[in-house]
Amino acid sequence: MNSKRQWFLGGVFILLGGVLLANNLGYTDISVGWIFRNFWPLLLIYWGGSLLIERKGTGGLITGLLLSGLGIIILGNRQGWFEVDLSIFWTFFWPVVLILIGINFIKGPRMFGANNMAILSGIEKTKAGWDFEDGTYWAIMGGVELDLNKANLKPKREYHLFCNAFMGGIEITLPEDVTAYCQGTVVLGGLAMLGDETGGIFGTQKVEQISDNPDAPIIRIHSRVAMGGIEIQSR
């Protein structure tokens, strides 16, 4: 999360806490519930506006426009500025989301290597001495944590890692001295790779880390996210 979002979210909670405290002490009589019911669409507008300002690819642009427009319409309806029927939006929204999720998992490179499944469970490979090989990891309402600093990596070898998070989370830690090529797509989730983030309704991302060591291993990570999250960090 970047500093602007931290300040905004922190300010919102401080403001709500201050209003509740003033109410409890009898200084004010402000209905926090009324404020939330009538002005929560401002959060959508802020979220969409942030994505538009950050300009994170076509996916970020589409998500930003959609969230901002939806927030403005809902806010306008609630304040009586205008009246827009959103039923047509919800008629298409979830079917389109499911289609995007399907496309997200179909497209991209062919997965190969051992299948590792975390379904309503967890996979942790964080202890020293584990052998890293080409493979596919699935986090389906579960979690996966891989620390490649503790893995056995062979010099000059190229590895392929396929990560799929569906209503689950995957966290990967890379050594700072390896070359890594990371790419991914996300639908209704979050994707953070080597300090760069994307997410929302739909997004794509591609980042890389190049080692100065000519003998360094090469790791190619392919990520797909649907209503979940994947984080790749280097340290």
Salt bridges, closest charged atoms under 4 A:
GLU54 OE2 - ARG5 NH2 3.28
GLU54 OE1 - LYS56 NZ 3.70
GLU133 OE1 - ARG157 NH2 2.81
GLU158 OE2 - HIS160 NE2 3.13
GLU158 OE2 - ARG220 NE 2.97
ASP196 OD1 - LYS56 NZ 3.95
ASP215 OD1 - LYS156 NZ 3.45
